[in-house]
Amino acid sequence: MSHRILLVDDEDDILEFVRYNLQREGYEVYTARDGVEAIERALEVHPHLILLDRMMPRMDGLETCRRLREHKELNRTMIVFLTALGEDDHQLSGFSAGADDYITKPIKMHILVSRIKAILKRVERDDEPALPDGQDQGVIEIDPAKYIVRRDGHELLLPRKEFALLALLMSEPGRLFSREEIYSRVWGSEVVVGDRTIDVHIRKLRQKIGGRHIITVKGVGYKYEP
């Protein structure tokens, strides 16, 4: 499978260098030089992955990420910041804007390629065909002690926060957990996260376990229905 990658950076030398190396790896690579162009290009080519700089003219990376996440047709697109801004507060704001990962410059090209390959493996898992309408309520089993989740007997690989979020919701099926309680119990009170953080994780869980299991109560929180 040839994955489509959109590179977004206002520095031409970075665009050309990264594009050249990714094309050598067999990826289909597109480029944009600012946030406005990035959104237009993303809606045109529907990339599997967007590598996004933060400091750009016309529209910065954070605002670009937020606007990209408003388009349902890009729900399965992975957004990864590739930027020189690597401090903790910068990374937290990036994840809060809807990013799936955060990579700081400078980075060696072979390391970047390895990171991209790992990220795109997650895309391949998320792109598994959905079950027909009305049949995506397969049996979900979770074993917190062994860190295992199964859907209809098939083991799912979940990142740590997604696993913790699902484990919390499944601990009391049918109970409504407020957003505040979820933030406190999954992320901890010492970590400051934005409003979009939980939405991104819920979206990814729904892709993996089926859309009908996690119920949204607008403005309040979420609950799990078997």
C-alpha positions as CSV (number, residue, x, y, z in Angstrom):
1,M,0.0,0.0,0.0
2,S,1.4,3.4,-1.0
3,H,0.5,5.9,1.7
4,R,-0.1,9.5,0.9
5,I,1.8,12.0,3.0
6,L,1.3,15.8,3.1
7,L,4.3,17.9,4.2
8,V,3.5,21.4,5.5
9,D,6.4,23.7,6.1
10,D,7.3,27.3,4.9
11,E,11.0,26.4,4.4
12,D,11.6,25.1,0.9
13,D,14.8,23.3,1.7
14,I,13.1,21.3,4.4
15,L,10.2,20.4,2.1
16,E,12.5,19.3,-0.7
17,F,14.8,17.3,1.6
18,V,12.0,15.5,3.4
19,R,10.0,14.9,0.3
20,Y,13.0,13.4,-1.5
21,N,13.7,11.0,1.3
22,L,10.1,9.9,1.7
23,Q,9.6,9.4,-2.0
24,R,12.7,7.1,-1.9
25,E,10.8,5.0,0.7
26,G,7.9,4.6,-1.7
27,Y,5.5,7.2,-0.3
28,E,3.2,9.4,-2.4
29,V,4.3,12.9,-1.1
30,Y,2.5,16.2,-1.5
31,T,3.6,19.6,-0.1
32,A,2.1,22.9,1.2
33,R,3.8,26.0,2.4
34,D,1.3,27.4,4.9
35,G,-1.8,26.4,6.7
36,V,-4.3,27.7,4.2
37,E,-2.7,25.8,1.4
38,A,-2.4,22.7,3.6
39,I,-6.2,22.5,4.2
40,E,-6.9,22.9,0.5
41,R,-4.4,20.2,-0.4
42,A,-5.6,17.8,2.3
43,L,-9.2,18.0,1.2
44,E,-8.0,17.4,-2.4
45,V,-5.7,14.3,-1.8
46,H,-7.0,12.9,1.5
47,P,-3.6,12.0,2.9
48,H,-3.0,9.2,5.4
49,L,-0.5,11.4,7.3
50,I,0.1,15.1,7.6
51,L,3.5,16.3,8.8
52,L,2.8,19.8,10.1
53,D,5.1,22.7,11.1
54,R,3.9,25.1,13.8
55,M,5.4,28.4,12.7
56,M,4.0,29.4,9.3
57,P,2.6,32.4,7.6
58,R,-1.1,33.1,7.0
59,M,-2.2,30.4,9.5
60,D,0.0,28.7,12.1
61,G,0.2,25.0,12.7
62,L,-2.1,24.9,15.8
63,E,-5.0,26.7,14.0
64,T,-4.4,24.6,10.9
65,C,-4.6,21.4,13.0
66,R,-7.9,22.6,14.6
67,R,-9.4,23.4,11.2
68,L,-8.3,20.1,9.7
69,R,-10.1,18.3,12.5
70,E,-13.3,20.0,11.7
71,H,-13.6,18.1,8.4
72,K,-15.2,14.7,8.8
73,E,-13.6,13.4,5.6
74,L,-10.2,13.7,7.3
75,N,-11.2,11.9,10.5
76,R,-8.8,9.0,9.7
77,T,-5.9,11.3,8.7
78,M,-3.0,11.2,11.2
79,I,-1.7,14.7,12.0
80,V,1.8,14.9,13.4
81,F,3.6,18.1,14.3
82,L,7.2,18.3,13.0
83,T,8.6,21.4,14.6
84,A,11.5,23.0,16.5
85,L,9.1,23.9,19.3
86,G,9.6,21.0,21.6
87,E,8.9,22.2,25.1
88,D,6.2,20.4,27.2
89,D,3.7,23.2,26.9
90,H,4.1,23.3,23.1
91,Q,3.5,19.6,22.9
92,L,0.5,19.7,25.1
93,S,-1.1,22.5,23.0
94,G,-0.4,20.4,19.9
95,F,-2.2,17.4,21.3
96,S,-5.0,19.6,22.5
97,A,-5.4,21.0,19.0
98,G,-6.0,17.4,17.7
99,A,-2.6,16.1,16.8
100,D,-1.9,12.4,17.0
101,D,1.9,12.7,17.6
102,Y,4.6,15.3,18.0
103,I,8.1,15.1,16.6
104,T,10.7,17.8,17.3
105,K,13.4,19.1,15.0
106,P,16.2,18.6,14.4
107,I,15.8,14.9,13.8
108,K,17.9,12.5,11.7
109,M,16.2,11.4,8.6
110,H,16.4,7.7,9.3
111,I,14.8,8.3,12.7
112,L,12.0,10.3,11.1
113,V,11.4,7.6,8.6
114,S,11.2,5.0,11.4
115,R,8.7,7.2,13.3
116,I,6.6,7.7,10.2
117,K,6.5,3.9,9.5
118,A,5.3,3.3,13.1
119,I,2.6,5.9,12.8
120,L,1.4,4.6,9.5
121,K,1.1,1.1,11.0
122,R,-1.5,2.6,13.2
123,V,-3.3,4.0,10.1
124,E,-3.4,0.5,8.7
125,R,-5.0,-0.9,11.8
126,D,-7.6,1.9,11.8
127,D,-8.3,1.3,8.1
128,E,-9.6,-2.3,8.7
129,P,-13.0,-2.6,7.1
130,A,-15.9,-1.6,9.3
131,L,-18.6,-4.1,10.0
132,P,-21.9,-3.7,8.2
133,D,-24.4,-1.3,9.8
134,G,-26.0,-2.8,12.8
135,Q,-23.3,-5.4,13.1
136,D,-20.5,-3.4,14.7
137,Q,-21.6,-4.2,18.2
138,G,-19.3,-7.2,18.6
139,V,-18.4,-8.4,22.0
140,I,-15.7,-6.3,23.6
141,E,-13.6,-7.8,26.3
142,I,-11.0,-6.1,28.4
143,D,-8.4,-7.5,30.8
144,P,-6.8,-4.5,32.6
145,A,-4.3,-6.7,34.4
146,K,-2.9,-8.1,31.2
147,Y,-3.4,-4.9,29.2
148,I,-5.5,-6.7,26.6
149,V,-8.6,-5.7,24.7
150,R,-10.5,-8.1,22.3
151,R,-13.3,-7.5,19.9
152,D,-15.1,-10.7,18.9
153,G,-12.0,-12.6,20.1
154,H,-9.5,-10.6,18.0
155,E,-6.9,-8.8,20.0
156,L,-6.7,-5.0,19.6
157,L,-3.6,-2.9,20.0
158,L,-4.4,0.3,21.9
159,P,-2.1,3.1,22.9
160,R,-1.8,3.6,26.7
161,K,-4.3,6.5,27.0
162,E,-6.9,4.9,24.8
163,F,-6.7,1.7,26.8
164,A,-7.0,3.7,30.1
165,L,-10.0,5.6,28.7
166,L,-11.8,2.4,27.6
167,A,-11.0,0.6,30.8
168,L,-12.6,3.5,32.8
169,L,-15.8,3.5,30.7
170,M,-16.1,-0.3,30.7
171,S,-15.5,-0.4,34.5
172,E,-19.2,0.6,35.0
173,P,-21.2,0.0,31.8
174,G,-24.1,2.4,31.4
175,R,-22.7,4.9,33.8
176,L,-22.2,8.4,32.5
177,F,-18.7,9.7,33.2
178,S,-18.3,13.5,33.1
179,R,-15.5,15.0,31.0
180,E,-14.0,16.4,34.2
181,E,-13.9,12.9,35.8
182,I,-12.4,11.4,32.7
183,Y,-9.7,14.0,32.5
184,S,-8.8,13.5,36.2
185,R,-8.8,9.7,36.2
186,V,-7.1,9.1,32.8
187,W,-4.7,12.1,32.5
188,G,-4.3,13.1,36.1
189,S,-4.9,16.4,37.8
190,E,-1.3,17.5,37.4
191,V,-1.5,17.4,33.6
192,V,-3.2,20.2,31.7
193,V,-5.0,19.1,28.6
194,G,-7.4,20.8,26.2
195,D,-11.0,20.2,25.4
196,R,-10.1,18.4,22.1
197,T,-7.9,15.8,23.8
198,I,-10.7,13.5,24.9
199,D,-12.6,13.9,21.6
200,V,-9.6,12.7,19.7
201,H,-9.2,9.6,21.9
202,I,-12.9,8.8,21.7
203,R,-12.9,9.1,17.9
204,K,-10.0,6.6,17.7
205,L,-11.7,4.2,20.1
206,R,-14.9,4.3,18.1
207,Q,-12.9,3.4,14.9
208,K,-11.5,0.4,16.6
209,I,-14.3,-1.1,18.8
210,G,-17.4,0.1,16.8
211,G,-19.3,3.3,16.8
212,R,-22.3,2.3,18.9
213,H,-20.5,1.3,22.1
214,I,-19.4,4.7,23.3
215,I,-22.3,7.1,23.8
216,T,-21.9,10.8,23.9
217,V,-24.1,12.9,26.2
218,K,-23.6,16.3,24.7
219,G,-22.1,18.9,27.1
220,V,-21.7,16.3,29.9
221,G,-19.6,13.3,29.0
222,Y,-19.5,9.7,27.8
223,K,-20.7,6.2,28.7
224,Y,-20.1,2.7,27.5
225,E,-22.9,0.5,26.4
226,P,-22.2,-3.3,25.8
